[in-house]
Amino acid sequence: MCTEGIIDRYVNFYTDFAFKKLFGTEMNKDLLISFLNALLHGREEIQDITYLNTEHLGTQEYDRRA
């Protein structure tokens, strides 16, 4: 089985960056709702979600460090 080039074509959704791109955008809102409803197994149903900005960039340069 040839695995050459797979790294260039697929994204590991276990990474924070890929997970945010997949589920954290308004464009994929229906995908996130479907995913969350599947996790709930019908106990409750999510019909809508609201995305909030969770990135807190500091106002000063010294606030912007990791």
N, CA, C and O atoms as a Tripos MOL2 file, in Angstrom:
@<TRIPOS>MOLECULE
protein
  264   263    66     0     0
PROTEIN
NO_CHARGES

@<TRIPOS>ATOM
      1 N           0.8380   -1.1720    0.0000 N.3       1 MET1
      2 CA          0.0000    0.0000    0.0000 C.3       1 MET1
      3 C           0.8890    1.2440    0.0000 C.2       1 MET1
      4 O           1.7660    1.3880    0.8520 O.2       1 MET1
      5 N           0.6630    2.1150   -0.9340 N.am      2 CYS2
      6 CA          1.4650    3.3280   -1.0720 C.3       2 CYS2
      7 C           0.8530    4.4540   -0.2400 C.2       2 CYS2
      8 O          -0.3180    4.7930   -0.4110 O.2       2 CYS2
      9 N           1.6450    5.0290    0.6550 N.am      3 THR3
     10 CA          1.1520    6.1190    1.5000 C.3       3 THR3
     11 C           1.8050    7.4440    1.1350 C.2       3 THR3
     12 O           1.6700    8.4280    1.8620 O.2       3 THR3
     13 N           2.4960    7.4700    0.0350 N.am      4 GLU4
     14 CA          3.1800    8.6920   -0.3830 C.3       4 GLU4
     15 C           2.1710    9.7900   -0.7190 C.2       4 GLU4
     16 O           1.2290    9.5580   -1.4770 O.2       4 GLU4
     17 N           2.3640   10.9580   -0.1690 N.am      5 GLY5
     18 CA          1.4920   12.0920   -0.4570 C.3       5 GLY5
     19 C           0.2920   12.2290    0.4560 C.2       5 GLY5
     20 O          -0.4380   13.2150    0.3580 O.2       5 GLY5
     21 N           0.0640   11.2680    1.3460 N.am      6 ILE6
     22 CA         -1.0970   11.3350    2.2350 C.3       6 ILE6
     23 C          -1.0030   12.5500    3.1560 C.2       6 ILE6
     24 O          -2.0170   13.1940    3.4290 O.2       6 ILE6
     25 N           0.1750   12.8660    3.6290 N.am      7 ILE7
     26 CA          0.3510   13.9940    4.5380 C.3       7 ILE7
     27 C          -0.0930   15.2960    3.8730 C.2       7 ILE7
     28 O          -0.6190   16.1860    4.5410 O.2       7 ILE7
     29 N           0.1100   15.4080    2.5840 N.am      8 ASP8
     30 CA         -0.2670   16.6260    1.8670 C.3       8 ASP8
     31 C          -1.7680   16.7330    1.6250 C.2       8 ASP8
     32 O          -2.2580   17.8260    1.3410 O.2       8 ASP8
     33 N          -2.5060   15.6480    1.7260 N.am      9 ARG9
     34 CA         -3.9090   15.6480    1.3580 C.3       9 ARG9
     35 C          -4.8800   15.6140    2.5240 C.2       9 ARG9
     36 O          -6.0310   16.0220    2.3750 O.2       9 ARG9
     37 N          -4.4490   15.1450    3.6600 N.am     10 TYR10
     38 CA         -5.3580   14.9600    4.7780 C.3      10 TYR10
     39 C          -4.9020   15.7610    5.9960 C.2      10 TYR10
     40 O          -3.7120   16.0170    6.1800 O.2      10 TYR10
     41 N          -5.8500   16.1410    6.8030 N.am     11 VAL11
     42 CA         -5.5670   16.9260    7.9980 C.3      11 VAL11
     43 C          -5.9410   16.0970    9.2130 C.2      11 VAL11
     44 O          -6.9760   15.4300    9.2170 O.2      11 VAL11
     45 N          -5.1170   16.1330   10.2330 N.am     12 ASN12
     46 CA         -5.3930   15.4430   11.4780 C.3      12 ASN12
     47 C          -6.3040   16.3300   12.3300 C.2      12 ASN12
     48 O          -5.8680   17.3690   12.8240 O.2      12 ASN12
     49 N          -7.5530   15.9310   12.5010 N.am     13 PHE13
     50 CA         -8.5140   16.7410   13.2280 C.3      13 PHE13
     51 C          -8.3660   16.6430   14.7420 C.2      13 PHE13
     52 O          -9.1670   17.2160   15.4810 O.2      13 PHE13
     53 N          -7.3620   15.9320   15.2050 N.am     14 TYR14
     54 CA         -7.0290   15.9380   16.6190 C.3      14 TYR14
     55 C          -6.2390   17.1940   16.9870 C.2      14 TYR14
     56 O          -6.1050   17.5140   18.1680 O.2      14 TYR14
     57 N          -5.7200   17.9000   15.9990 N.am     15 THR15
     58 CA         -4.9770   19.1220   16.2780 C.3      15 THR15
     59 C          -5.9500   20.2710   16.5010 C.2      15 THR15
     60 O          -7.0390   20.3020   15.9300 O.2      15 THR15
     61 N          -5.5410   21.2050   17.3330 N.am     16 ASP16
     62 CA         -6.3880   22.3490   17.6660 C.3      16 ASP16
     63 C          -6.7280   23.1710   16.4280 C.2      16 ASP16
     64 O          -7.8740   23.5850   16.2570 O.2      16 ASP16
     65 N          -5.7470   23.4100   15.5680 N.am     17 PHE17
     66 CA         -5.9550   24.2160   14.3700 C.3      17 PHE17
     67 C          -7.0150   23.6020   13.4630 C.2      17 PHE17
     68 O          -7.9460   24.2880   13.0400 O.2      17 PHE17
     69 N          -6.8790   22.3180   13.1650 N.am     18 ALA18
     70 CA         -7.8230   21.6570   12.2620 C.3      18 ALA18
     71 C          -9.2190   21.5610   12.8760 C.2      18 ALA18
     72 O         -10.2120   21.7610   12.1770 O.2      18 ALA18
     73 N          -9.3050   21.2620   14.1550 N.am     19 PHE19
     74 CA        -10.5970   21.1600   14.8190 C.3      19 PHE19
     75 C         -11.3320   22.5000   14.7840 C.2      19 PHE19
     76 O         -12.5370   22.5440   14.5350 O.2      19 PHE19
     77 N         -10.6070   23.5880   15.0330 N.am     20 LYS20
     78 CA        -11.2150   24.9210   14.9820 C.3      20 LYS20
     79 C         -11.6700   25.2630   13.5720 C.2      20 LYS20
     80 O         -12.7270   25.8690   13.4000 O.2      20 LYS20
     81 N         -10.9000   24.8910   12.5660 N.am     21 LYS21
     82 CA        -11.2940   25.1720   11.1830 C.3      21 LYS21
     83 C         -12.5250   24.3720   10.7900 C.2      21 LYS21
     84 O         -13.3820   24.8690   10.0600 O.2      21 LYS21
     85 N         -12.6200   23.1440   11.2670 N.am     22 LEU22
     86 CA        -13.7560   22.2960   10.9120 C.3      22 LEU22
     87 C         -15.0200   22.6950   11.6630 C.2      22 LEU22
     88 O         -16.0720   22.8670   11.0480 O.2      22 LEU22
     89 N         -14.9360   22.8440   12.9640 N.am     23 PHE23
     90 CA        -16.1310   23.0790   13.7770 C.3      23 PHE23
     91 C         -16.2910   24.5210   14.2570 C.2      23 PHE23
     92 O         -17.3620   24.8810   14.7460 O.2      23 PHE23
     93 N         -15.2720   25.3440   14.1350 N.am     24 GLY24
     94 CA        -15.3190   26.6770   14.7050 C.3      24 GLY24
     95 C         -15.6360   27.7940   13.7370 C.2      24 GLY24
     96 O         -15.3880   28.9610   14.0420 O.2      24 GLY24
     97 N         -16.1810   27.4640   12.5730 N.am     25 THR25
     98 CA        -16.5170   28.5010   11.6070 C.3      25 THR25
     99 C         -18.0130   28.4970   11.3390 C.2      25 THR25
    100 O         -18.6640   27.4530   11.3560 O.2      25 THR25
    101 N         -18.5330   29.6720   11.0960 N.am     26 GLU26
    102 CA        -19.9550   29.8340   10.8150 C.3      26 GLU26
    103 C         -20.3690   29.0170    9.5840 C.2      26 GLU26
    104 O         -21.5010   28.5420    9.4980 O.2      26 GLU26
    105 N         -19.4530   28.8640    8.6500 N.am     27 MET27
    106 CA        -19.7410   28.1200    7.4230 C.3      27 MET27
    107 C         -20.0710   26.6480    7.7190 C.2      27 MET27
    108 O         -20.8700   26.0420    7.0050 O.2      27 MET27
    109 N         -19.4660   26.0730    8.7580 N.am     28 ASN28
    110 CA        -19.6750   24.6690    9.1160 C.3      28 ASN28
    111 C         -20.5870   24.5110   10.3260 C.2      28 ASN28
    112 O         -20.5150   23.5010   11.0260 O.2      28 ASN28
    113 N         -21.4230   25.4740   10.5740 N.am     29 LYS29
    114 CA        -22.3070   25.4760   11.7370 C.3      29 LYS29
    115 C         -23.2120   24.2410   11.7680 C.2      29 LYS29
    116 O         -23.4020   23.6380   12.8240 O.2      29 LYS29
    117 N         -23.7680   23.8670   10.6200 N.am     30 ASP30
    118 CA        -24.6540   22.7000   10.5720 C.3      30 ASP30
    119 C         -23.9100   21.4070   10.8760 C.2      30 ASP30
    120 O         -24.4840   20.4760   11.4430 O.2      30 ASP30
    121 N         -22.6410   21.3460   10.5030 N.am     31 LEU31
    122 CA        -21.8270   20.1730   10.8030 C.3      31 LEU31
    123 C         -21.5940   20.0400   12.3100 C.2      31 LEU31
    124 O         -21.6720   18.9380   12.8530 O.2      31 LEU31
    125 N         -21.3120   21.1520   12.9820 N.am     32 LEU32
    126 CA        -21.1180   21.1270   14.4300 C.3      32 LEU32
    127 C         -22.3970   20.7450   15.1560 C.2      32 LEU32
    128 O         -22.3610   19.9530   16.0980 O.2      32 LEU32
    129 N         -23.5220   21.2940   14.7320 N.am     33 ILE33
    130 CA        -24.7990   20.9550   15.3610 C.3      33 ILE33
    131 C         -25.0960   19.4660   15.2040 C.2      33 ILE33
    132 O         -25.5410   18.8170   16.1500 O.2      33 ILE33
    133 N         -24.8550   18.9360   14.0340 N.am     34 SER34
    134 CA        -25.0660   17.5000   13.7920 C.3      34 SER34
    135 C         -24.1470   16.6530   14.6700 C.2      34 SER34
    136 O         -24.5760   15.6460   15.2330 O.2      34 SER34
    137 N         -22.8880   17.0590   14.7830 N.am     35 PHE35
    138 CA        -21.9200   16.3390   15.6100 C.3      35 PHE35
    139 C         -22.3460   16.3390   17.0770 C.2      35 PHE35
    140 O         -22.3240   15.2960   17.7310 O.2      35 PHE35
    141 N         -22.7320   17.5020   17.5940 N.am     36 LEU36
    142 CA        -23.1410   17.5970   18.9960 C.3      36 LEU36
    143 C         -24.4130   16.8010   19.2690 C.2      36 LEU36
    144 O         -24.5260   16.1580   20.3130 O.2      36 LEU36
    145 N         -25.3660   16.8350   18.3470 N.am     37 ASN37
    146 CA        -26.5980   16.0580   18.5240 C.3      37 ASN37
    147 C         -26.3150   14.5570   18.5020 C.2      37 ASN37
    148 O         -26.9800   13.7940   19.2010 O.2      37 ASN37
    149 N         -25.3390   14.1300   17.7100 N.am     38 ALA38
    150 CA        -24.9610   12.7130   17.6960 C.3      38 ALA38
    151 C         -24.3500   12.3060   19.0350 C.2      38 ALA38
    152 O         -24.5630   11.1870   19.5020 O.2      38 ALA38
    153 N         -23.5940   13.2100   19.6490 N.am     39 LEU39
    154 CA        -23.0110   12.9190   20.9590 C.3      39 LEU39
    155 C         -24.0720   12.8340   22.0530 C.2      39 LEU39
    156 O         -23.8990   12.1080   23.0310 O.2      39 LEU39
    157 N         -25.1620   13.5710   21.8920 N.am     40 LEU40
    158 CA        -26.2230   13.5850   22.9050 C.3      40 LEU40
    159 C         -27.1660   12.3860   22.8050 C.2      40 LEU40
    160 O         -27.9610   12.1650   23.7180 O.2      40 LEU40
    161 N         -27.1040   11.6190   21.7420 N.am     41 HIS41
    162 CA        -27.9110   10.4030   21.5570 C.3      41 HIS41
    163 C         -29.4060   10.6420   21.7440 C.2      41 HIS41
    164 O         -30.0970    9.7730   22.2760 O.2      41 HIS41
    165 N         -29.9200   11.7840   21.3250 N.am     42 GLY42
    166 CA        -31.3460   12.0470   21.3920 C.3      42 GLY42
    167 C         -31.8830   12.4850   22.7410 C.2      42 GLY42
    168 O         -33.0800   12.7440   22.8640 O.2      42 GLY42
    169 N         -31.0260   12.5780   23.7660 N.am     43 ARG43
    170 CA        -31.4960   13.0320   25.0820 C.3      43 ARG43
    171 C         -31.9530   14.4800   25.0200 C.2      43 ARG43
    172 O         -32.9330   14.8580   25.6610 O.2      43 ARG43
    173 N         -31.2470   15.2800   24.2520 N.am     44 GLU44
    174 CA        -31.6050   16.6670   23.9940 C.3      44 GLU44
    175 C         -31.2460   16.9530   22.5490 C.2      44 GLU44
    176 O         -30.5080   16.1870   21.9290 O.2      44 GLU44
    177 N         -31.7630   18.0510   22.0060 N.am     45 GLU45
    178 CA        -31.4490   18.3930   20.6230 C.3      45 GLU45
    179 C         -31.0370   19.8530   20.5280 C.2      45 GLU45
    180 O         -31.7520   20.7470   20.9820 O.2      45 GLU45
    181 N         -29.8860   20.0760   19.9380 N.am     46 ILE46
    182 CA        -29.4000   21.4290   19.6960 C.3      46 ILE46
    183 C         -29.9330   21.8720   18.3480 C.2      46 ILE46
    184 O         -29.7770   21.1660   17.3510 O.2      46 ILE46
    185 N         -30.5590   23.0360   18.3110 N.am     47 GLN47
    186 CA        -31.1220   23.5360   17.0640 C.3      47 GLN47
    187 C         -30.3130   24.6910   16.4880 C.2      47 GLN47
    188 O         -30.3080   24.8980   15.2740 O.2      47 GLN47
    189 N         -29.6290   25.4450   17.3440 N.am     48 ASP48
    190 CA        -28.8540   26.5800   16.8710 C.3      48 ASP48
    191 C         -27.7080   26.8540   17.8400 C.2      48 ASP48
    192 O         -27.8030   26.5580   19.0310 O.2      48 ASP48
    193 N         -26.6380   27.4140   17.3200 N.am     49 ILE49
    194 CA        -25.5020   27.7920   18.1470 C.3      49 ILE49
    195 C         -25.0600   29.2020   17.7560 C.2      49 ILE49
    196 O         -25.3490   29.6780   16.6580 O.2      49 ILE49
    197 N         -24.3650   29.8480   18.6660 N.am     50 THR50
    198 CA        -23.8230   31.1770   18.4130 C.3      50 THR50
    199 C         -22.3260   31.1360   18.6540 C.2      50 THR50
    200 O         -21.8630   30.6850   19.7020 O.2      50 THR50
    201 N         -21.5820   31.6070   17.6820 N.am     51 TYR51
    202 CA        -20.1290   31.6580   17.8210 C.3      51 TYR51
    203 C         -19.7310   32.9630   18.4880 C.2      51 TYR51
    204 O         -20.1880   34.0360   18.0930 O.2      51 TYR51
    205 N         -18.8810   32.8700   19.4940 N.am     52 LEU52
    206 CA        -18.3500   34.0350   20.1830 C.3      52 LEU52
    207 C         -16.8420   34.0920   19.9530 C.2      52 LEU52
    208 O         -16.2000   33.0610   19.7530 O.2      52 LEU52
    209 N         -16.2930   35.2730   19.9820 N.am     53 ASN53
    210 CA        -14.8510   35.4260   19.8310 C.3      53 ASN53
    211 C         -14.1840   35.0700   21.1590 C.2      53 ASN53
    212 O         -14.3730   35.7580   22.1620 O.2      53 ASN53
    213 N         -13.4110   34.0000   21.1540 N.am     54 THR54
    214 CA        -12.7490   33.5480   22.3810 C.3      54 THR54
    215 C         -11.2790   33.9260   22.4170 C.2      54 THR54
    216 O         -10.5980   33.6730   23.4110 O.2      54 THR54
    217 N         -10.7850   34.5260   21.3510 N.am     55 GLU55
    218 CA         -9.3860   34.9380   21.3130 C.3      55 GLU55
    219 C          -9.2510   36.2690   22.0450 C.2      55 GLU55
    220 O          -9.9270   37.2400   21.7030 O.2      55 GLU55
    221 N          -8.3880   36.3160   23.0420 N.am     56 HIS56
    222 CA         -8.1790   37.5230   23.8230 C.3      56 HIS56
    223 C          -6.7630   38.0300   23.5900 C.2      56 HIS56
    224 O          -5.8140   37.6120   24.2540 O.2      56 HIS56
    225 N          -6.6460   38.9360   22.6380 N.am     57 LEU57
    226 CA         -5.3540   39.5330   22.3770 C.3      57 LEU57
    227 C          -5.1760   40.7070   23.3410 C.2      57 LEU57
    228 O          -6.0850   41.5170   23.5220 O.2      57 LEU57
    229 N          -4.0340   40.7860   23.9360 N.am     58 GLY58
    230 CA         -3.7840   41.8460   24.8990 C.3      58 GLY58
    231 C          -3.7230   43.2180   24.2450 C.2      58 GLY58
    232 O          -3.5370   43.3380   23.0340 O.2      58 GLY58
    233 N          -3.8780   44.2330   25.0510 N.am     59 THR59
    234 CA         -3.8150   45.5940   24.5420 C.3      59 THR59
    235 C          -2.3690   46.0940   24.4650 C.2      59 THR59
    236 O          -2.0700   47.0060   23.6940 O.2      59 THR59
    237 N          -1.4920   45.5150   25.2440 N.am     60 GLN60
    238 CA         -0.0820   45.8840   25.2470 C.3      60 GLN60
    239 C           0.7400   44.7160   24.7060 C.2      60 GLN60
    240 O           0.2810   43.5740   24.7210 O.2      60 GLN60
    241 N           1.9430   44.9970   24.2320 N.am     61 GLU61
    242 CA          2.7990   43.9560   23.6730 C.3      61 GLU61
    243 C           3.1100   42.8640   24.6930 C.2      61 GLU61
    244 O           3.1660   41.6890   24.3280 O.2      61 GLU61
    245 N           3.3120   43.2190   25.9540 N.am     62 TYR62
    246 CA          3.6430   42.2230   26.9750 C.3      62 TYR62
    247 C           2.4340   41.3340   27.3290 C.2      62 TYR62
    248 O           2.5970   40.2960   27.9700 O.2      62 TYR62
    249 N           1.2330   41.7380   26.9150 N.am     63 ASP63
    250 CA          0.0390   40.9050   27.1330 C.3      63 ASP63
    251 C          -0.0980   39.8080   26.0810 C.2      63 ASP63
    252 O          -0.8950   38.8860   26.2540 O.2      63 ASP63
    253 N           0.6640   39.8940   25.0010 N.am     64 ARG64
    254 CA          0.4890   39.0020   23.8540 C.3      64 ARG64
    255 C           1.5190   37.8730   23.8130 C.2      64 ARG64
    256 O           1.9770   37.5060   22.7310 O.2      64 ARG64
    257 N           1.8720   37.3450   24.9090 N.am     65 ARG65
    258 CA          2.8430   36.2480   24.9130 C.3      65 ARG65
    259 C           2.1600   34.9340   25.2620 C.2      65 ARG65
    260 O           1.0950   34.9100   25.8800 O.2      65 ARG65
    261 N           2.7900   33.8550   24.8560 N.am     66 ALA66
    262 CA          2.2290   32.5320   25.1000 C.3      66 ALA66
    263 C           2.6010   32.0620   26.4810 C.2      66 ALA66
    264 O           2.2210   30.9620   26.8820 O.2      66 ALA66
@<TRIPOS>BOND
     1     1     2 1
     2     2     3 1
     3     3     4 2
     4     3     5 am
     5     5     6 1
     6     6     7 1
     7     7     8 2
     8     7     9 am
     9     9    10 1
    10    10    11 1
    11    11    12 2
    12    11    13 am
    13    13    14 1
    14    14    15 1
    15    15    16 2
    16    15    17 am
    17    17    18 1
    18    18    19 1
    19    19    20 2
    20    19    21 am
    21    21    22 1
    22    22    23 1
    23    23    24 2
    24    23    25 am
    25    25    26 1
    26    26    27 1
    27    27    28 2
    28    27    29 am
    29    29    30 1
    30    30    31 1
    31    31    32 2
    32    31    33 am
    33    33    34 1
    34    34    35 1
    35    35    36 2
    36    35    37 am
    37    37    38 1
    38    38    39 1
    39    39    40 2
    40    39    41 am
    41    41    42 1
    42    42    43 1
    43    43    44 2
    44    43    45 am
    45    45    46 1
    46    46    47 1
    47    47    48 2
    48    47    49 am
    49    49    50 1
    50    50    51 1
    51    51    52 2
    52    51    53 am
    53    53    54 1
    54    54    55 1
    55    55    56 2
    56    55    57 am
    57    57    58 1
    58    58    59 1
    59    59    60 2
    60    59    61 am
    61    61    62 1
    62    62    63 1
    63    63    64 2
    64    63    65 am
    65    65    66 1
    66    66    67 1
    67    67    68 2
    68    67    69 am
    69    69    70 1
    70    70    71 1
    71    71    72 2
    72    71    73 am
    73    73    74 1
    74    74    75 1
    75    75    76 2
    76    75    77 am
    77    77    78 1
    78    78    79 1
    79    79    80 2
    80    79    81 am
    81    81    82 1
    82    82    83 1
    83    83    84 2
    84    83    85 am
    85    85    86 1
    86    86    87 1
    87    87    88 2
    88    87    89 am
    89    89    90 1
    90    90    91 1
    91    91    92 2
    92    91    93 am
    93    93    94 1
    94    94    95 1
    95    95    96 2
    96    95    97 am
    97    97    98 1
    98    98    99 1
    99    99   100 2
   100    99   101 am
   101   101   102 1
   102   102   103 1
   103   103   104 2
   104   103   105 am
   105   105   106 1
   106   106   107 1
   107   107   108 2
   108   107   109 am
   109   109   110 1
   110   110   111 1
   111   111   112 2
   112   111   113 am
   113   113   114 1
   114   114   115 1
   115   115   116 2
   116   115   117 am
   117   117   118 1
   118   118   119 1
   119   119   120 2
   120   119   121 am
   121   121   122 1
   122   122   123 1
   123   123   124 2
   124   123   125 am
   125   125   126 1
   126   126   127 1
   127   127   128 2
   128   127   129 am
   129   129   130 1
   130   130   131 1
   131   131   132 2
   132   131   133 am
   133   133   134 1
   134   134   135 1
   135   135   136 2
   136   135   137 am
   137   137   138 1
   138   138   139 1
   139   139   140 2
   140   139   141 am
   141   141   142 1
   142   142   143 1
   143   143   144 2
   144   143   145 am
   145   145   146 1
   146   146   147 1
   147   147   148 2
   148   147   149 am
   149   149   150 1
   150   150   151 1
   151   151   152 2
   152   151   153 am
   153   153   154 1
   154   154   155 1
   155   155   156 2
   156   155   157 am
   157   157   158 1
   158   158   159 1
   159   159   160 2
   160   159   161 am
   161   161   162 1
   162   162   163 1
   163   163   164 2
   164   163   165 am
   165   165   166 1
   166   166   167 1
   167   167   168 2
   168   167   169 am
   169   169   170 1
   170   170   171 1
   171   171   172 2
   172   171   173 am
   173   173   174 1
   174   174   175 1
   175   175   176 2
   176   175   177 am
   177   177   178 1
   178   178   179 1
   179   179   180 2
   180   179   181 am
   181   181   182 1
   182   182   183 1
   183   183   184 2
   184   183   185 am
   185   185   186 1
   186   186   187 1
   187   187   188 2
   188   187   189 am
   189   189   190 1
   190   190   191 1
   191   191   192 2
   192   191   193 am
   193   193   194 1
   194   194   195 1
   195   195   196 2
   196   195   197 am
   197   197   198 1
   198   198   199 1
   199   199   200 2
   200   199   201 am
   201   201   202 1
   202   202   203 1
   203   203   204 2
   204   203   205 am
   205   205   206 1
   206   206   207 1
   207   207   208 2
   208   207   209 am
   209   209   210 1
   210   210   211 1
   211   211   212 2
   212   211   213 am
   213   213   214 1
   214   214   215 1
   215   215   216 2
   216   215   217 am
   217   217   218 1
   218   218   219 1
   219   219   220 2
   220   219   221 am
   221   221   222 1
   222   222   223 1
   223   223   224 2
   224   223   225 am
   225   225   226 1
   226   226   227 1
   227   227   228 2
   228   227   229 am
   229   229   230 1
   230   230   231 1
   231   231   232 2
   232   231   233 am
   233   233   234 1
   234   234   235 1
   235   235   236 2
   236   235   237 am
   237   237   238 1
   238   238   239 1
   239   239   240 2
   240   239   241 am
   241   241   242 1
   242   242   243 1
   243   243   244 2
   244   243   245 am
   245   245   246 1
   246   246   247 1
   247   247   248 2
   248   247   249 am
   249   249   250 1
   250   250   251 1
   251   251   252 2
   252   251   253 am
   253   253   254 1
   254   254   255 1
   255   255   256 2
   256   255   257 am
   257   257   258 1
   258   258   259 1
   259   259   260 2
   260   259   261 am
   261   261   262 1
   262   262   263 1
   263   263   264 2
@<TRIPOS>SUBSTRUCTURE
     1 MET1         2 RESIDUE 1 A MET
     2 CYS2         6 RESIDUE 1 A CYS
     3 THR3        10 RESIDUE 1 A THR
     4 GLU4        14 RESIDUE 1 A GLU
     5 GLY5        18 RESIDUE 1 A GLY
     6 ILE6        22 RESIDUE 1 A ILE
     7 ILE7        26 RESIDUE 1 A ILE
     8 ASP8        30 RESIDUE 1 A ASP
     9 ARG9        34 RESIDUE 1 A ARG
    10 TYR10       38 RESIDUE 1 A TYR
    11 VAL11       42 RESIDUE 1 A VAL
    12 ASN12       46 RESIDUE 1 A ASN
    13 PHE13       50 RESIDUE 1 A PHE
    14 TYR14       54 RESIDUE 1 A TYR
    15 THR15       58 RESIDUE 1 A THR
    16 ASP16       62 RESIDUE 1 A ASP
    17 PHE17       66 RESIDUE 1 A PHE
    18 ALA18       70 RESIDUE 1 A ALA
    19 PHE19       74 RESIDUE 1 A PHE
    20 LYS20       78 RESIDUE 1 A LYS
    21 LYS21       82 RESIDUE 1 A LYS
    22 LEU22       86 RESIDUE 1 A LEU
    23 PHE23       90 RESIDUE 1 A PHE
    24 GLY24       94 RESIDUE 1 A GLY
    25 THR25       98 RESIDUE 1 A THR
    26 GLU26      102 RESIDUE 1 A GLU
    27 MET27      106 RESIDUE 1 A MET
    28 ASN28      110 RESIDUE 1 A ASN
    29 LYS29      114 RESIDUE 1 A LYS
    30 ASP30      118 RESIDUE 1 A ASP
    31 LEU31      122 RESIDUE 1 A LEU
    32 LEU32      126 RESIDUE 1 A LEU
    33 ILE33      130 RESIDUE 1 A ILE
    34 SER34      134 RESIDUE 1 A SER
    35 PHE35      138 RESIDUE 1 A PHE
    36 LEU36      142 RESIDUE 1 A LEU
    37 ASN37      146 RESIDUE 1 A ASN
    38 ALA38      150 RESIDUE 1 A ALA
    39 LEU39      154 RESIDUE 1 A LEU
    40 LEU40      158 RESIDUE 1 A LEU
    41 HIS41      162 RESIDUE 1 A HIS
    42 GLY42      166 RESIDUE 1 A GLY
    43 ARG43      170 RESIDUE 1 A ARG
    44 GLU44      174 RESIDUE 1 A GLU
    45 GLU45      178 RESIDUE 1 A GLU
    46 ILE46      182 RESIDUE 1 A ILE
    47 GLN47      186 RESIDUE 1 A GLN
    48 ASP48      190 RESIDUE 1 A ASP
    49 ILE49      194 RESIDUE 1 A ILE
    50 THR50      198 RESIDUE 1 A THR
    51 TYR51      202 RESIDUE 1 A TYR
    52 LEU52      206 RESIDUE 1 A LEU
    53 ASN53      210 RESIDUE 1 A ASN
    54 THR54      214 RESIDUE 1 A THR
    55 GLU55      218 RESIDUE 1 A GLU
    56 HIS56      222 RESIDUE 1 A HIS
    57 LEU57      226 RESIDUE 1 A LEU
    58 GLY58      230 RESIDUE 1 A GLY
    59 THR59      234 RESIDUE 1 A THR
    60 GLN60      238 RESIDUE 1 A GLN
    61 GLU61      242 RESIDUE 1 A GLU
    62 TYR62      246 RESIDUE 1 A TYR
    63 ASP63      250 RESIDUE 1 A ASP
    64 ARG64      254 RESIDUE 1 A ARG
    65 ARG65      258 RESIDUE 1 A ARG
    66 ALA66      262 RESIDUE 1 A ALA
